Amino acid sequence: MPHYTTSYSTKKRPAYRPGAAQHLPSANRRRVRKPGVQYLHHSQGFGRKTRRQMGSRRPQNSRRPYAFIAVGCAFLFFVASVIWYMNRSVDITLNGADAKARINSSIEQLIADQGLEPTPGKLLAVDDAVLDKRGGERVSVKLNGRQVDNDKLVETRLQEHDEVEIGDGRDEYEPHEVQATTIEPKLVTTGSGAIEYVKTWGVPGRSEVWTGKTSGKTFDRGVVKDAVDCVVARASVNPDVKGKKYVALTFDEGPSEYTEQIVSVLQQKGASATFFLAGNAVEEHADAAKAIAAAGFELGSNSYEDKSLTDQSTSAARKQISAGFDAIEQATGKRTALLRAPFAAFSERTWAETMDMVGAAVSWNVDSGDWMLPGADAVVSSVLGSVSNGSIVLLTDNASSGRQAVEALPALLDGLRREGYEVVSLSELIATDDDLAKALPTPGKVSMPKDAVLPRVAKTEE
């Protein structure tokens, strides 16, 4: 067995002699070794390795585990934040009281979380007899004022500040077949005056007979929806402006070869007017119609021909009205629904058959009588002697009376001004009456509601 020993005796350390060995650098000094002694080197497993043996580089990726840990923690924090945000509580109102609910939770979940136990409604036969005391709606739910069907409680999600009402289920009827009958609205007219318009549109009602699929019973449920009658109002203009008087001049049967002269006089005098044009006359004098529109005067229709609408069938009357409006639009580019029927003949039956086409039907309350050709002076005298605040004056612009209108108009306008009248269009006159203006804001337009229908009238032969 080899004899190992350290580089020095444990009994006595070697003494360094001054001299030869001590002149070397301390890092390279060599200790004196005894002859015949075997020494262990560091490379044999004792002591630590030198920098040369270990190498000059440090271990690679020594910090990578810490980076993984940091990223993992951040990811977990992010996931936790998302989960919290998606499941946070929000404030709602439940049956009139403040409450908390998980955001995006369903109404079904809210019922469970709140421990609500609503009583189901009854299942009724068609004659209201009870078939099942708990066979009706399971729970009645309103979300922000709107009823929610039971089959949508799971998919309907809650949000911040929602208002929820949860109560007992409503009674429901057994599955049944329905035989329905439409109740047509009636036409009612009210008031009096030269201006007529639809005040209330007619909406049909409904009566039903039910036959139950469970009970087999048949029962007349009667009227389940009342009809809304159509109301046509007649009114006169009562200007509300204190200290001022207004009158509207209207011209029928034009345009003619005299129309542009009438327009010129009105412009020179700073007056306005409304022209009710006949469709066939518009087609003959399209340039005159354009001149009226270019001057900014109000347009209405005098139907297509000078024929009474009340003497015609439904289809014929509608065709006359439609053709009159179309002719004006084609000539001037402007659409109107303001109508003066020929001879002011517009009956209840005509209203019932054509009200979806007409914004207002206008007659007059001062007839100048110019159509009888009494002369310009007589026309002026007749109008000035009859006019009052809010009057609608009838004048005629056709081939026979147009020249007379041109001659009478300057004196007529001057006379009205002397008496304190402001000469305006029909729509401008209506605007001076607050109540009428609210009821008829746009007399030249018509808008029939989607649920409205024309009132029932007696059939006429085509």
TIDREN-562510 format. One line per 8 residues: number of its first residue (from 1); their letters; for each residue x negated, y, z of N, C-alpha, C. Coordinates in steps of 0.2 Angstrom, whole numbers, m for minus. Each point is the difference from the previous one (the first is absolute). Layout:
// TIDREN-562510
NUM	A	X,Y,Z,X,Y,Z,X,Y,Z; ...
***
This chain:
// TIDREN-562510
1	MPHYTTSY	m4,m6,0,4,6,0,m4,6,0; 1,5,m5,m5,6,0,1,4,6; m5,3,2,0,4,5,1,8,m2; 6,2,2,1,7,m2,m1,5,6; m2,6,m2,m1,5,5,1,7,m3; 0,4,4,1,7,m2,m7,3,m2; 0,6,m3,m7,3,m2,m4,2,5; 3,m1,7,m4,2,5,1,m4,6
9	STKKRPAY	m4,m1,5,0,m4,5,5,3,5; 5,m5,3,4,3,5,m3,1,6; m6,m2,1,m3,1,7,m4,6,m1; m3,2,m5,m4,5,m1,0,3,m7; 2,6,0,0,3,m7,m7,2,m2; m1,0,m7,m7,2,m2,m1,7,1; m5,2,1,m2,7,1,m3,2,m7; 2,6,m2,m3,3,m6,m6,4,2
17	RPGAAQHL	m4,m2,m4,m7,3,0,0,6,m4; m3,5,3,0,6,m4,m5,m1,m5; 1,2,m6,m5,m1,m5,3,m1,m7; m2,m6,m2,2,m2,m7,7,0,m2; 4,m3,4,7,m1,m2,4,6,1; m2,5,4,5,5,2,m1,6,m5; m5,m1,m5,0,6,m5,5,m1,m5; 4,m6,m1,5,m1,m5,7,3,3
25	PSANRRRV	4,1,m5,7,3,2,4,m5,4; 4,3,4,3,m5,5,5,m5,m3; 3,2,m6,4,m4,m4,m3,m6,m3; m7,0,0,m4,m5,m4,m5,m4,5; 1,2,6,m5,m4,5,2,m7,0; m5,m4,1,1,m7,1,m3,m2,7; 5,m4,3,m2,m2,7,m5,m6,m1; m4,0,5,m6,m6,0,4,m6,1
33	RKPGVQYL	m2,m5,m4,3,m7,0,m5,m5,3; 2,m4,4,m5,m5,3,m1,m6,m5; m6,m2,m1,m1,m6,m4,4,m6,2; 2,m4,m5,4,m6,1,7,0,3; 3,6,0,7,1,2,4,1,m6; 5,m3,0,5,1,m6,5,5,2; 1,5,m4,5,5,1,6,m1,m4; 6,3,2,6,0,m4,1,7,m3
41	HHSQGFGR	2,0,m6,1,6,m3,8,2,0; 1,6,m1,7,2,m1,4,m3,m5; m3,m2,m5,4,m3,m6,2,m7,2; m2,m3,6,2,m6,2,6,0,5; 3,5,0,7,1,3,0,4,7; m6,3,1,0,4,6,m1,7,m2; 3,5,4,m1,7,m1,5,2,m5; m1,6,m2,5,3,m5,m4,1,m7
49	KTRRQMGS	4,0,m5,m3,0,m7,m2,8,m1; m5,0,m4,m3,7,m2,5,3,m5; m1,6,m1,4,4,m5,m1,m3,m7; m7,m2,m1,m2,m3,m7,4,m7,m1; 1,m4,6,3,m6,m1,8,0,m1; 3,5,3,7,2,0,2,3,m7; m5,3,m3,2,4,m6,1,7,2; 0,5,m5,1,7,1,7,2,0
57	RRPQNSRR	5,m4,m3,7,2,m1,4,m2,6; 5,4,1,5,m1,5,5,m5,m2; 4,m3,4,6,m5,m3,5,4,m4; 2,m3,m5,5,3,m5,7,0,3; 5,5,m2,7,0,2,1,m1,8; m4,3,4,1,0,7,6,4,2; 2,5,m4,6,4,2,7,m2,m3; 0,m5,m5,6,m2,m3,5,m2,4
65	PYAFIAVG	m1,m4,5,6,m3,4,3,6,4; m3,5,2,3,6,3,5,4,m5; m3,0,m6,5,3,m6,6,m3,m1; m1,m7,0,6,m4,m1,5,1,6; m2,0,6,4,1,6,4,7,m1; m4,5,m1,3,7,m1,5,0,m5; m1,m3,m6,5,0,m5,6,m4,2; m1,m6,3,6,m4,3,4,4,5
73	CAFLFFVA	m3,4,4,3,4,5,5,5,m3; m3,3,m5,3,6,m4,6,m3,m3; m1,m6,m3,6,m3,m4,6,m2,5; m2,m3,5,5,m2,5,3,6,3; m3,6,1,3,6,2,5,2,m5; m2,0,m6,4,2,m6,7,m4,0; m1,m7,0,5,m4,0,5,1,6; m3,1,6,4,2,6,4,6,m1
81	SVIWYMNR	m3,5,m3,3,7,m1,6,m1,m5; m1,m4,m5,5,m1,m5,6,m3,3; m2,m6,4,6,m3,3,4,4,5; m4,4,4,3,5,4,5,5,m3; m3,2,m6,4,5,m4,6,m3,m3; 0,m6,m2,5,m3,m3,5,m2,5; m2,m1,6,5,m2,5,1,5,6; m1,6,m2,0,5,5,8,2,2
89	SVDITLNG	1,2,5,7,2,2,2,7,m3; 6,1,m2,3,6,m3,6,2,4; 2,6,0,6,3,4,6,m1,m5; 5,m3,2,6,0,m3,6,2,4; 6,0,m3,6,1,4,4,m6,m1; 2,m3,6,4,m6,0,6,1,4; 6,0,m4,6,1,3,0,7,4; m3,5,m3,0,7,3,m5,1,6
97	ADAKARIN	m4,m5,1,m5,1,6,m7,m1,m3; m5,3,3,m7,m1,m3,m2,m7,2; m4,m3,m5,m3,m7,1,m6,0,m4; m3,m6,1,m7,m1,m3,1,m7,m5; m3,0,m5,0,m6,m5,m7,0,m3; m2,m6,m2,m6,m1,m4,2,2,m7; m5,4,m2,1,3,m7,0,m6,m5; 5,1,m5,1,m5,m5,3,m6,2
105	SSIEQLIA	2,m1,7,3,m6,2,7,1,m3; 3,m6,m1,7,0,m3,5,1,5; 6,2,m2,6,1,4,1,m6,4; 0,m6,m3,1,m6,3,m5,m1,6; m6,2,m1,m5,m1,5,2,5,6; 2,6,m2,2,5,5,6,m3,5; 5,m3,m4,5,m3,4,m3,m5,5; m5,m4,m2,m2,m5,5,m5,3,5
113	DQGLEPTP	m4,5,m2,m4,4,5,4,3,6; 6,3,m2,4,4,4,5,m5,4; 0,m6,m2,4,m5,4,7,2,m1; 2,2,m6,7,2,m2,4,m6,m2; 6,m1,3,4,m6,m2,7,3,m2; 1,3,m6,6,2,m3,5,m6,m1; 6,2,1,6,m5,m1,2,0,m7; 0,m6,m4,2,0,m7,7,2,0
121	GKLLAVDD	2,3,m6,7,2,m2,4,m7,m1; 6,2,m2,5,m6,m1,0,m1,m8; 2,m6,m2,1,m2,m7,8,0,0; 2,5,m5,7,1,m1,3,m3,m6; 6,m2,0,4,m2,m6,2,6,m4; 2,m1,m6,2,6,m4,6,4,3; 4,m4,5,5,4,3,m1,2,7; m7,0,2,m3,3,6,1,m6,6
129	AVLDKRGG	2,m6,m2,0,m5,5,m7,m2,1; m1,m2,7,m7,m2,2,m2,m7,m2; m5,m1,m4,m2,m7,m2,m5,m2,4; m5,4,2,m5,m2,5,m2,6,4; 0,0,6,m1,5,5,m8,3,m1; m4,m4,m2,m7,2,m1,m3,m2,m7; 4,0,m4,m2,m1,m7,m1,6,m5; 1,6,3,m1,6,m4,m8,2,0
137	ERVSVKLN	m1,6,0,m7,3,m1,m3,m1,7; m6,m2,m1,m4,m2,6,m2,6,5; m2,5,m4,m2,6,4,1,6,m5; 2,6,3,1,6,m4,m6,4,1; m3,2,m5,m6,4,0,0,6,m5; m2,6,3,0,6,m4,m8,3,1; m3,1,m6,m6,3,0,0,7,m3; m1,5,4,0,7,m2,7,1,m3
145	GRQVDNDK	5,m2,3,7,1,m2,2,m4,m6; m4,m5,m2,3,m4,m6,0,m7,3; 6,m4,m2,1,m6,2,m5,m5,m3; m3,m5,4,m4,m5,m3,3,m7,0; 0,m3,m6,3,m7,0,m4,m4,4; 4,m5,3,m4,m5,4,m5,m4,m3; 1,m1,m7,m5,m4,m3,m7,4,m2; 0,6,2,m6,4,m1,m3,3,6
153	LVETRLQE	2,m3,6,m3,2,6,m7,m2,1; m2,m6,m3,m7,m2,0,m5,4,m4; 3,2,m6,m5,4,m4,0,7,1; 5,3,4,0,7,1,m4,2,6; m5,4,m2,m6,2,5,1,6,3; m2,1,6,1,6,4,m6,5,m1; 1,6,1,m5,5,m1,1,5,6; m5,5,0,0,5,5,7,4,0
161	HDEVEIGD	3,1,6,6,5,0,6,m3,m3; 0,m6,m2,6,m3,m2,6,0,5; 6,1,m2,6,m1,4,4,m6,m1; 0,m4,5,3,m7,m1,6,m1,4; 6,m2,m2,6,m2,4,1,m7,m1; 0,m3,5,1,m8,0,6,m1,5; 5,m3,m3,6,m2,4,3,m6,m2; 6,m2,3,4,m6,m2,1,0,m7
169	GRDEYEPH	1,m7,m3,1,m1,m7,7,2,m1; 1,2,m6,7,2,m3,4,m6,m2; 6,1,0,5,m5,m2,m1,m1,m8; 0,m6,m3,0,m1,m7,6,m4,m2; 1,1,m7,6,m4,m3,m3,m6,m3; 4,m5,0,m2,m6,m4,m1,1,m7; m4,m4,m3,m1,1,m8,7,0,m3; 1,5,m5,6,0,m3,0,3,m7
177	EVQATTIE	5,m1,m4,1,2,m6,4,7,0; m2,5,m4,4,6,0,3,1,m7; 7,2,1,3,2,m6,2,8,1; m4,4,m4,0,7,2,5,4,m6; 3,5,3,4,4,m5,m2,8,1; m2,3,m5,m2,7,0,6,5,1; m1,5,4,5,5,2,m3,6,m4; 3,2,m5,m2,6,m4,2,7,4
185	PKLVTTGS	m5,4,m1,1,7,4,6,4,m4; 3,4,3,5,5,m3,m3,6,m1; 3,4,m5,m2,7,m1,4,5,4; m3,4,3,4,5,4,m3,7,m2; 5,5,m1,m2,7,m1,2,4,6; m5,5,1,1,5,5,m1,7,m2; 3,5,3,m1,7,m1,2,2,m7; m1,7,m1,2,3,m6,m6,5,m2
193	GAIEYVKT	0,1,m7,m5,5,m2,m3,m2,m7; m4,4,m3,m2,m1,m7,m6,m5,0; m3,m2,5,m6,m4,0,2,m7,3; m1,m5,m4,2,m7,3,m7,m4,0; m1,m4,5,m6,m5,0,2,m6,5; m4,m5,m1,1,m6,4,m3,2,7; 4,0,5,m2,1,7,m2,m7,4; 3,m5,m2,m1,m6,3,1,m6,m5
201	WGVPGRSE	m6,m4,m1,1,m5,m5,3,m6,3; 4,m3,m5,4,m6,2,m5,m6,1; 1,m4,5,m3,m6,2,5,m6,1; m1,m6,m4,5,m5,1,0,m3,7; 6,m3,2,0,m4,6,1,m7,m2; 1,m4,5,0,m8,m1,4,m3,5; 4,m5,m3,4,m4,5,m2,m7,m2; 0,m5,5,m2,m7,m1,4,m5,3
209	VWTGKTSG	0,m6,m3,3,m6,3,m6,m5,1; 0,m3,6,m6,m4,1,3,m7,1; m4,m5,m2,1,m7,1,m6,m4,3; 1,m2,6,m5,m3,4,m2,m7,m3; m7,m1,0,m3,m6,m2,0,m5,5; 0,2,7,0,m4,5,7,m2,3; 4,5,1,7,m1,2,5,m2,m5; m2,2,m6,5,m1,m6,6,5,0
217	KTFDRGVV	0,5,4,5,5,1,m1,5,m5; 6,3,m3,0,6,m4,4,6,4; m4,6,m1,3,5,4,m1,7,m3; 5,4,0,0,6,m4,m3,5,5; m6,3,m1,m4,4,4,2,7,m1; 5,2,m5,2,6,m1,m5,5,m3; 0,6,1,m4,5,m2,m7,0,4; m5,m2,m3,m7,0,4,m4,6,m2
225	KDAVDCVV	2,4,m5,m3,6,m1,5,5,m3; 1,6,3,5,5,m3,m3,3,m6; 5,2,m5,m2,4,m5,m1,7,2; m4,3,m4,m1,8,1,3,3,m6; 5,4,1,3,3,m5,m4,6,m3; 1,1,m7,m4,5,m3,4,7,1; m3,5,2,3,7,1,m3,5,m5; 4,2,m4,m1,6,m5,2,6,3
233	ARASVNPD	m4,5,1,1,6,4,1,6,m5; 5,4,1,1,6,m4,m2,6,4; m3,5,m3,m2,6,5,m1,6,m4; 1,6,3,m2,6,m3,m6,3,3; m3,5,m3,m6,3,3,2,5,5; m3,0,6,1,6,5,m7,2,2; m3,5,m4,m6,2,2,m1,3,7; m6,m3,3,m1,2,7,m4,6,1
241	VKGKKYVA	m3,3,m5,m5,6,0,4,6,2; m1,3,5,4,6,2,m3,6,m4; 5,4,m2,m2,6,m3,m1,m1,m8; 1,m6,m2,m1,m1,m8,6,m4,m2; 1,1,m7,5,m3,m3,m3,m4,m7; 3,m5,m1,m3,m4,m6,5,m3,m4; m1,0,m7,4,m3,m5,m4,m4,m5; 3,m5,m2,m3,m5,m5,3,1,m7
249	LTFDEGPS	m3,2,m5,2,0,m7,m1,m7,m3; 5,m3,m3,m1,m7,m4,2,1,m7; m3,m3,m4,2,0,m8,1,m7,m2; 6,m1,m3,2,m7,m3,m1,0,m7; 0,m6,m2,1,m2,m7,m6,2,m5; m5,2,3,m6,2,m4,m5,m6,m1; m5,1,m3,m2,7,m3,3,1,m7; m1,7,m2,3,2,m6,m6,5,m3
257	EYTEQIVS	2,3,m6,m4,5,m3,m1,6,4; 4,1,5,0,6,5,m4,m1,6; m2,m7,1,m3,m1,7,m6,4,1; m4,0,m4,m7,3,1,1,8,1; 5,3,m2,2,7,1,2,0,7; 4,m4,2,3,0,7,m6,m1,5; m5,m5,m1,m6,m1,4,m4,7,0; 0,3,m5,m4,7,m1,3,5,5
265	VLQQKGAS	7,1,0,3,4,4,m1,m1,7; 1,m6,2,m1,m3,7,m7,2,2; m5,m1,m4,m7,1,2,m1,8,1; 3,4,m5,m1,7,1,3,3,6; 6,m3,2,3,2,6,m2,m3,7; m5,m5,m1,m2,m3,6,5,m4,3; 4,m3,m3,6,m4,2,m2,m8,m1; 4,m4,3,m1,m7,m1,7,m3,m2
273	ATFFLAGN	0,m6,m2,6,m3,m2,m1,m8,m1; 6,m4,m1,m1,m7,m1,4,m1,m7; m3,m4,m4,3,m2,m6,2,m7,m1; 6,m1,0,3,m7,m1,0,m1,m8; m4,m5,m2,m1,m1,m7,4,m6,m3; 3,1,m6,3,m6,m3,m5,m4,m4; 0,m7,1,m5,m4,m3,m1,1,m8; 6,0,m3,0,1,m7,m2,7,m2
281	AVEEHADA	1,5,4,m2,7,m2,m8,0,1; m3,m3,5,m7,0,1,m3,m3,m6; 2,m6,m2,m3,m3,m6,0,5,m6; 5,4,m1,1,5,m5,m4,6,1; m1,2,6,m4,6,2,m6,m1,5; m4,m5,m2,m5,m2,5,m5,6,2; m1,4,m5,m5,6,2,3,4,5; 7,1,0,3,5,5,0,m4,7
289	AKAIAAAG	1,m6,0,m1,m4,6,m7,1,3; m5,m1,m4,m6,1,2,m2,7,3; 4,5,m3,m1,7,2,3,1,7; 5,m3,1,3,0,7,m5,m3,5; m2,m6,m1,m5,m3,4,m6,4,1; m3,3,m5,m6,3,0,1,7,4; 6,3,0,1,6,4,1,m2,8; 1,m7,1,0,m2,7,7,0,3
297	FELGSNSY	5,0,m4,7,0,2,2,m7,1; 5,m1,4,2,m6,3,5,m4,m6; m1,m6,m1,3,m4,m5,5,m5,3; 6,0,m3,5,m5,2,3,m3,m6; 4,m5,0,3,m3,m6,7,1,0; 3,1,m6,7,1,m1,3,m6,m4; m3,m6,2,1,m6,m3,m3,0,m7; 2,m5,m4,m3,0,m7,5,4,m5
305	EDKSLTDQ	6,m1,1,5,3,m5,5,3,5; 4,5,m4,5,3,4,6,m4,0; 0,m5,4,6,m5,1,0,m2,7; 7,0,2,1,m1,7,m2,m7,2; m4,m1,5,m3,m6,3,6,m4,3; 5,3,3,5,m4,3,5,m4,m5; m1,2,m6,5,m4,m5,m4,m6,m3; m6,m1,2,m4,m5,m3,m1,m6,4
313	STSAARKQ	m2,m5,m3,m1,m7,4,m6,1,4; m2,m4,5,m6,0,4,m6,0,m4; m1,m4,m5,m6,m1,m4,0,7,m4; 5,2,m3,0,6,m4,m2,6,4; 3,1,6,m2,6,4,m7,m1,2; m3,m5,2,m7,m1,2,m4,1,m6; 2,m2,m6,m4,2,m6,m1,7,m2; 6,4,1,0,7,m1,m5,4,5
321	ISAGFDAI	1,m2,6,m4,3,5,m8,m1,m1; m1,m7,m1,m7,m2,m1,m3,4,m6; 4,0,m6,m3,3,m6,m1,7,1; 4,4,4,m1,7,1,m6,1,4; m2,m4,5,m6,1,4,m6,m2,m4; 1,m5,m4,m6,m2,m5,m2,5,m5; 5,4,m3,m1,5,m5,m4,6,3; 2,2,6,m4,5,3,m7,m2,2
329	EQATGKRT	m1,m6,2,m7,m2,2,m4,0,m6; 3,m3,m6,m4,m1,m6,m2,7,m3; 4,5,1,m1,7,m3,m5,4,5; 1,m1,6,m3,5,5,m6,m4,4; 0,m6,0,m4,m4,5,2,0,7; 6,3,1,2,0,7,6,m4,1; 1,m4,5,5,m5,2,5,4,5; 6,0,m1,5,2,5,5,m5,1
337	ALLRAPFA	4,1,6,6,m4,2,5,5,2; m1,6,m2,6,5,2,5,0,m6; 6,m1,2,5,0,m6,6,5,1; 2,2,m5,6,4,m1,4,m4,m5; 5,m4,2,4,m4,m4,4,5,m5; 2,m2,m6,4,4,m4,6,2,3; 2,6,0,7,3,3,0,m1,7; m6,m2,3,m1,m1,8,5,m6,2
345	AFSERTWA	1,m5,m5,4,m5,2,m4,m6,2; 0,m1,6,m4,m6,3,4,m3,6; 3,m5,m2,5,m3,5,m4,m5,5; 4,m2,5,m3,m5,5,m2,m6,m4; 4,m2,m5,m2,m6,m4,m6,1,m3; m1,6,m3,m6,1,m4,m6,0,5; 1,3,6,m5,0,5,m2,m7,2; 5,m4,1,m2,m7,2,m3,m4,m5
353	ETMDMVGA	1,2,m6,m3,m4,m6,m7,3,m2; m2,6,2,m6,3,m2,m4,3,5; 1,m1,6,m3,4,5,m8,m2,1; m2,m5,m3,m7,m2,0,m4,4,m5; 4,4,m4,m4,4,m5,0,7,1; 4,2,5,2,7,1,m2,3,7; m5,5,0,m2,3,6,6,4,3; 3,4,m4,5,5,2,5,1,m6
361	AVSWNVDS	6,1,1,5,2,m5,2,7,2; m1,5,m5,2,7,2,5,3,m5; 5,3,3,4,4,m4,m1,7,1; 5,4,1,m1,7,1,6,3,5; m1,6,2,6,3,4,1,7,m3; m4,2,m5,2,6,m4,0,m1,m7; 5,0,m4,0,m1,m7,0,7,m3; m5,1,m4,0,6,m4,5,1,m5
369	GDWMLPGA	3,m6,m3,5,1,m5,m3,1,m7; m7,0,0,m3,2,m7,1,m5,m5; 2,m6,1,2,m5,m5,6,2,m4; 4,5,3,6,2,m3,m2,6,m5; m6,2,0,m3,6,m4,4,6,1; 1,3,7,3,6,1,m4,6,m1; m6,m1,m2,m5,6,m1,m5,1,6; m5,3,m1,m6,0,5,3,4,6
377	DAVVSSVL	3,6,m1,3,4,6,4,m4,4; 5,m4,m3,5,m4,4,m4,m5,4; m5,m3,m3,m4,m5,4,m3,3,6; m3,6,m1,m3,3,6,5,2,5; 5,3,m2,5,2,5,3,m6,4; 1,m6,m4,3,m6,3,m4,m2,6; m7,m1,m2,m5,m3,5,0,5,6; m1,7,m1,m2,4,5,7,1,5
385	GSVSNGSI	5,m2,m3,6,1,4,2,m6,4; m4,m6,m1,2,m6,3,m6,m3,4; m6,3,m1,m6,m3,3,0,1,8; m3,m4,4,m1,1,7,m6,m4,2; m3,1,6,m6,m3,2,0,m7,0; m4,m3,m4,0,m8,m1,3,m2,m6; 2,5,m5,4,m3,m5,m4,m3,m6; 3,m4,m3,m3,m4,m6,4,3,m6
393	VLLTDNAS	m3,3,m5,4,3,m6,m1,m4,m6; 5,m1,m3,0,m4,m7,0,5,m6; m6,m1,m4,m1,3,m6,m1,m5,m5; 2,2,m7,m1,m5,m5,m5,2,m5; m4,m4,m2,m5,1,m5,1,m5,m6; 4,2,m5,1,m5,m5,0,5,m7; 1,m3,m5,0,4,m7,5,5,0; 6,m1,3,6,5,0,m1,6,5
401	SGRQAVEA	m2,m2,6,0,5,6,m7,2,2; m5,m3,m4,m7,2,2,m2,8,m1; 3,3,m6,m2,7,m1,4,4,5; 6,m2,2,3,4,6,m4,0,6; m3,m6,2,m4,m1,6,m6,5,0; m3,0,m6,m6,4,m1,2,8,2; 6,2,m3,2,7,1,2,1,7; 3,m5,3,3,2,7,m5,m1,5
409	LPALLDGL	m5,m4,m1,m5,m1,6,m4,6,3; m2,5,m4,m4,5,3,5,4,5; 6,2,m3,5,3,5,2,m4,6; 1,m6,m1,2,m4,5,m6,m1,6; m6,m1,m2,m6,0,4,0,7,4; 0,5,m4,0,7,4,5,1,5; 7,m2,m2,5,0,4,m1,m4,7; m2,m6,m1,m1,m4,6,m5,3,4
417	RREGYEVV	m6,3,m2,m5,3,4,3,6,3; 4,4,m3,3,6,3,4,m2,7; 3,m6,m1,4,m2,6,m4,m4,5; m6,m1,m1,m5,m3,5,m1,m7,m1; 1,m3,m6,m1,m7,m1,m7,m1,m3; m2,m6,3,m6,m3,m3,2,m5,m5; m2,0,m6,2,m5,m5,m5,m6,0; 2,m6,2,m4,m6,1,2,m6,m4
425	SLSELIAT	m4,m5,0,2,m6,m3,4,m4,5; 3,m5,m2,5,m4,4,m4,m3,6; m6,m3,m1,m4,m3,5,m2,5,5; m2,6,m2,m2,6,4,6,2,4; 6,0,m3,6,2,4,2,m6,6; m1,m6,m2,1,m5,5,m5,1,6; m6,2,m2,m5,0,5,1,6,5; 5,4,m1,2,6,5,5,m3,5
433	DDDLAKAL	2,m6,m1,5,m3,5,m3,m5,3; m2,1,6,m4,m5,4,3,m7,0; 6,0,2,3,m7,1,1,m4,m7; 2,4,m5,0,m3,m7,m7,m2,m2; m5,4,1,m7,m1,m2,m2,m7,3; 1,m1,6,m2,m6,4,4,m6,m3; 6,1,m2,4,m6,m3,m2,m1,m7; m2,5,m4,m1,m1,m7,m7,4,m1
441	PTPGKVSM	m5,m3,2,m7,4,m1,m2,0,m7; 2,m5,m4,m3,0,m7,6,m2,m5; 4,5,m2,6,m1,m4,m1,m3,m6; m6,1,m3,m2,m2,m6,m3,m7,m1; 0,m4,6,m3,m7,1,6,m4,3; m1,m7,m2,4,m5,3,m4,m5,3; 2,m3,6,m4,m6,2,5,m4,4; 2,m6,m3,4,m4,3,m3,m6,4
449	PKDAVLPR	1,0,6,m3,m5,4,1,m7,m2; m5,m5,1,0,m7,m2,6,m4,2; 2,2,6,5,m5,3,7,3,m2; 0,6,m4,7,3,m2,3,m3,m6; 6,0,m1,4,m2,m6,5,5,m2; 2,0,m6,5,4,m2,7,m2,3; 4,5,2,7,m2,3,4,m4,m5; 5,m4,3,4,m3,m5,6,4,m3
457	VAKTEE	1,0,m6,5,4,m4,4,m5,m4; 5,3,m2,5,m4,m5,m4,m1,m6; 1,m6,m3,m3,m1,m7,3,4,m5; m4,2,m5,3,3,m6,m2,m4,m6; 4,0,m5,m1,m3,m6,m6,3,m4; m4,m4,m2,m6,3,m4,2,2,m7
***
